[in-house]
Amino acid sequence: MKQAGTETISVPALFSFWMTYKIIITGLGAAGMSMLYHCINSSLINSDILVIDKGMEHQSEKTWCYWSEKPLEIHPKSLHSPISWNKIKIISEQELLEKNLGKLNYYMLSSTELYREIWEQMKQHPTITFIQDEIMNISAQQNTTSVDTAHHGSFSGEMVFNSSVYSGASTAKPLLHQSFLGWEIESQEDCFDPESVTLMDFRTGKKNTSDFVYILPLGNRKGLVEYTQFTKAKRLNASFLQQQLQKYIRNNLGISQFKILRKEHGFIPMTTNKMVGETFPSIIHSGTVGGCTKASTGYTFHNIQLHCKNIVESMVKTPSGKLPSHYVRKSRFRFYDNIILNIAYKWPERLPETFFNLFQVNQGAEILDFLHEKTGFWQEIALLKKVNFGVFLKSLRNYEAY
């Protein structure tokens, strides 16, 4: 692998300024790493690939989760036993609901572990050039696309795989965001159920909101606890989330003394609208900016894998074929998401009962398949006809696309 840092550039990288790469990957977040993984494991690895990223030291560790019958191909192989659970909990103010996932498992992986494994794979391939730098702009010309960096100038590529919002790209103005703050904590006493993930605990003490807490237990005394809210605010309110998280840990987990091992936070746009404006055949958008985020839940990682794998397979089979500029979803799933987003925006106090009821009257695996958009139309009818229709009909009468 050829590497160029922000201060020194190797001789091979100097020549890269005047060459056109087959693929340029901007950013090594979940989407960038996934695209690179699928390229490495295909015949595209024989092409010149440029990767541009600010570097691991600029990234905080993130937790990515998905559900599947077995670990996805990209799941780090260095982990002898992937962290997973076969049960989930949904908790309302009045009731605790636990669901067995049957054929499915709920998997967790660390961005740091994935980055390390992808980095080791990169080093084995001389066709990959790595530039540590910041992306300033991406612009399309007639035959190629240029990527401008802060310190290394511009680079040309036949295809640019972009997963970062750059100047002029974002046109959607989401009315709702999913905002969260998470702490991985360790206590001196048992406080977690290691057998079950808590997807949503609505016992936050906040009335007329859709706030909930998400828990990944990593043992009896250790776990990741995240305070999450659907918010109309335009930025993350860290102080509020911290106060609520402390209050939940003290009141609901019964812990007064604990050690914070690490922190993570996020601010995800919840929208079914495209996050990009004008599109070009040579620019493929993925991740949240490419529409991979499930608008009603915020889950993204699984859709990124489907998208990247499809893009790579299409490039291998039909090198000159037209590729979709973003992740393509079936219109009925956008409709379902907008029904939920209408409730979250207009009647947030009704969202807890909506999600609780959806899981209450259906099997856990069925709902997760539905949320992964893997169900057929008649399966969806069978799932939805069991729920309480009141708030859904209210949302339908006041339907808007978010």
N, C-alpha and C positions, 0 to 999 in steps of 0.2 A: 504494500500500500504506500502511495505517495502522500506525504503530509506536509502542510504548510501552516505554521502558526501565525500569530499576529505580529511577531517581531522578525522572524527569520523565515525565508522561503527556500525550500530545497530546489535544486536545479531543475528536476523534472517538472515541478509545479510552475516554475517561471515560464516554461514553454506552453503551459496550459492556458495562458492568457490568449494565445493566438489559435487555439484549437476549438472545435465545436464538439461538445460531449453528446453522447447518445442520450444520457439521462442526467439531469441535475436534481438532487434532492435537497430541498431547503429546510433545514431543521431536523434534529433528531429527537423529536417528541415521540409520542406513541405512533402517529401516522408515518413519520419519517423513518423510524426504526423498522416499522412493519414493512414498508415499501422496500427498504434495503434488504431485509431478511428474504422477502420473496424474490427479489432480483438475484441475490446470491444463490438461491436454490433453484435457479432456472438458467436457461442458456443466455439470458441477458447479462450474466456475469462476464461473458466474453466481450462485452461492449465497454467503452470508456464511460465511467460513472463518476460524477463529482458530487461530493457531499459537503454541504456548508452548514456549520453549526457553531454556536457560541462556546460550546464546550461544557463538560460535565460540571465543572466548578461553578457554573452559572445556574445550575438547575437544582432544585430541591427534590428530594425523593417523593415520588407519588405512588399511590396504590391504585392499581387497575383491577377490576373484577369482571367476571363474565360467568355464564353458566353453560355447561356442555356435558355430554356423556363422558368424555375423556378430555384431558388437557389439549388445548389447541397446539398446532404444529410449532408455533412461535414460543410457547411457554419455555422458559429457560431450562435447558437440560442439565445444568449444573446443580439444580435442586433435585436431589434424589427422590424426595417425596413432596410433590406440590401441595401447597396448603389448600385445603378444600373442606366443604361441609355438605351434608346431605339434608339438612333441615334449615328452615327459615322461620322467623317469627314476625308477626305484625301485632302491635300492641296499641289498643285504644285506651281511652280514659276508664272504660268499664271492663274490658276483656282482653285476654291474651290468646292469640291464635298461633298455633304452631303447625307447620305443614311439612310433611316429608316430600322430598323432591323426586322420589322414585328413581327413574333412569338417569336423572340429571345430578350433577354436582355443581356447587357454587365455588368457583376458583378465584384465588387472589394471587397477584404477582406484583413484584416491586419494580419500579422503573429503573432503579439502580442495578438490580440483577440483570434485567434485560439489556440495559446499556452495555454492561461489562461483557455479556456474551456476544452481542452484536459487534462490539469493538474488536474482540478476539477474532471473529470471523472476517471482519474487514481487513485486518492485518495480513491475512493469508492470501489476499487477492491483489496483485499489482495493477489490475485494471481500475481499481478504486482510488481516487484522489480525495483527500480530506483537507478542507480549508477551515481553520478556526476563525470565524468572523461573524459579523452581524449582517443580516439581510436588510438592505435599505429600500430596494424596489425591484419589481419584476415587470418587464415590458415585452410585448410580442411584436416581432417584425414579420416580414412576408414569409421567410423560410425558417427562421430560428427565433428563439426567445432569449433575452438578455437578463441576467441576474446581477444587480449592482450590490456591492458589499461596502462596508464602512472603510476598510483598510486595504483591500486587495483589488479594487477596481471592478470591472465587469467580466462576466463569463457567459459564453453562448452555449445553448443546448438545443437539441432537436425536440426534447420533451422535458418540461420542468414539472416536478411533482412538488406541489406547494401545500403546506399545512399551517402556515402562519398568515395572519391578517396583515397585508401590506397596503401601502397607500393606494387608495382608489379602488380597493377590492370589495370592501364591505358595503352593501347597499341596504340590507335588512336592518331595521331598528327594532330589536326585540323589546316587547313591553314587559316581559318577565325574564328573570334570571334565576338560576339555582345557585345559591350562595352557601358555601359550607366552610367550616373550620374543624379540623380533626387533630386529636392528640393521641399518639400511641403512649399509653400509660402503663405503669407497673405498680401494683399495690402490695402491701405486706399481708393482705388477707384475701381469701377467696371472694371474688365479686362477679366473675363472668361464667356463663354457661358455655364451655368449649365445644359443645356438640351442635350449636345452632347459631346462625347469623341472624341478627336483628335487623331486618330490612327497614322497618319503620316503627319507631316508638313515639307515639303522639302525645305522651305524657310530659309535655314541656312546661306546663303552667301558663302558657300563652293562649288566651282565648281569641276567637275570631281570626285565627291564622292557620296556615297549613304547615307550620314548623314541625320537624320531627328529628329524632336522633337515630343514627345508623351505627351499628356495632359489629366489628369483626373480632371475635374472641380468639386470642392467640395462646390460650391456656386459662387456667383458673384465676390467675392473678395478673394477666397481661392482655391488653386488647387495644384496638383502634376505635376510638369513640368520636363520632362526627356530629356536630350540630348543623342541621340543614334547613334552609328555608327557601320557598318560592318568594321572590321579592320584586317589587316594582322599582326599587332603587337602581341607580346606574353604576354603583360601585360597591365593593365588599365593605361591610361595616364590621371591622375586626374586633373592636372593643365590645360591641353588643354580642357577637358570637362567642367571644371569650367568656363574658359574664354568664351567658346561658349555658355554656358547656360546663363551667365550674359548678353552677347550680345543679345541673342534671347529675353530674358525677357525685356530688355530695348528697342530694336528696333521693335520687333513684337507684344509684349503685351503692349508696351507704358508705362512701369512702371519704374520709377527711384528710388522710395523708397518702400521697402518691407521688411517683416520680414521672416526669414527662420525658420520654425517650426521644421523641421527634414530633414535629408538627407538619401539617400540610393544610392547604386551603385552595379553594377554587371559586370561580365566578363564571358560570356557564350560561350562555344565551339559550333560552328555551323558545325556539321558533321552528316552524315548518317551512318558512320562507327561505329562499336561496340567500346565502351569505356573500355571494359574489355577484357583481354586476355583469359587465361585458365579458364574454368568454371567448377563448381562442383554442383552436385544436391542439396547440402545442403546450397548453397549461392545464394540468390536472389538479384539482383541489381535493383535499381529503381532510380527515379529522373533523373538528367542529366547523371550520370554515368551508369544508366541502360537503356539509350536510350529513355527516355520519352520526351526529348526536341524536339520540332518541328524544324528541321534544318533550314528551310527557314524563320521562324518568331521568334523563341526563346520561344514561349509559351510552358509551361510545366505542369501547375497545373492540367488542365483537364485530360491529359493523365495519370498523377499520380493516379488520382481517378479511372480511368478505370483499370489500372494495379493492384492497391492494392485490389480493389474489386474482380477482377478476381482471384488473388492469394488466398485470404481468402476463397472465395467460393469453389475453387478447393481443398484447404486443408480440408475444412469441408466435402465435398462430397466424396473425395477420399484421405484419410489421407496418404496412402502409395504411391500415384501416383506421377509421375515425373512432376515437375513444370518447366516452362521456366526460364532460368537464367536472362532474361532481358525482357524489353517490346518488344513485337513482332508487327511489322507493315507490311502492305501489300507492296510488292516490287514496285508496280507502284507509290506509294506515295513517296518512297525513290527516284525514278526516277524523279518525278516532282520537289522534293526539290533540287536535284542536278542540274536540269536545271536552277533554280533560283540562286543557289550557284555559278554556272559557270559564270553567269552574274555578280554577286556581286564581284567575285574575279578578273575576266578579264576585265570587262567593267562596273565598279561601277557607272559611270556617266549615264548608261542606266537603272539602277534599279528604280529610281523614276518614270520614265515614264511607266515602266513595271508594277509596283504595281498600279499606278494611272489608267492605262488603264484596268487592271483586274477588278477593282471596278467600273470603269466608265461604262462598257458595260454589267454588270451583276447586279442582285439584291443583296443587302447587305447580307441578310440571306443566299442566295445561296453561296456566296463566303466564308462566315464564316463556313458553313457546309463543304465546300470543304477543308478549312484549318484545320477543325477538323477531316478530313478524314472520313466523314460520308456519302459521296456521292457514287453513283454507277458509273460504267465505262461510261455508255452512258450519264449520267448527266455531267460527266467531259468533255466528248467530246463536249456537247452542250455549256458548259461554255467556254471552251478554243477556240472553233472555232470562237468566236466573237472577240478575241483579235488580235492586230497587230502581225503578225507572224515573222516579220523581225528579231528581237533580239532573239526570241525563236529558230528559225532555225539556227541562228549563234551559239547559245549555243549548239544546238544539233550536229552541225558539229564538234564542238570542245569539245564534251562531256567528262567529267571526273567525277568520283565519289569522293566526298569530305567527 
